[in-house]
């Protein structure tokens, strides 16, 4: 994705419980209030064998959070990326249309198709699969936590069209998206999360 992302970030790990009742490691990233936009938290379940980073690699490439396997290589392949930005467009569809237009302008021989994903509860999400002429595909899911949040966010990942683990990677990516939750965030010792999506 070709987009410039702003907001000061703080990432933390927290314990969560999976749907099967098995303890699972969760990851959460926060952004402080900015003008009329309240502070926010996006959390999800960290896939087994994956590493999270908010404050070194992610900050270095200008995003909110990255999830990756093995050692950090600096290459985009197989890295899940969370971006959060102040809502600018009136609708999520318009955000997607802008992104699609930029992608196809940068790669006139690329293709953009829908990427079906089940939205997290109380959050509207829509996905797109960009198939690049360089045989690197970008899957992006745009999400809208609602007008009151003042933000929109996306999960994205680049995967080679010939990656032997492509389907498993896409399935894991979908799980991360579908387990994402939004809550407002208040900074300080008396911090409280309110309006969390169940």
Helices and strands as residue ranges (DSSP letters): E 9-17, E 23-31, E 40-45, E 50-53, H 57-60, E 65-69, E 80-86, H 92-106, E 111-114, E 124-131, E 136-144, G 147-149, E 151-160, H 166-178, E 181-185, E 193-194
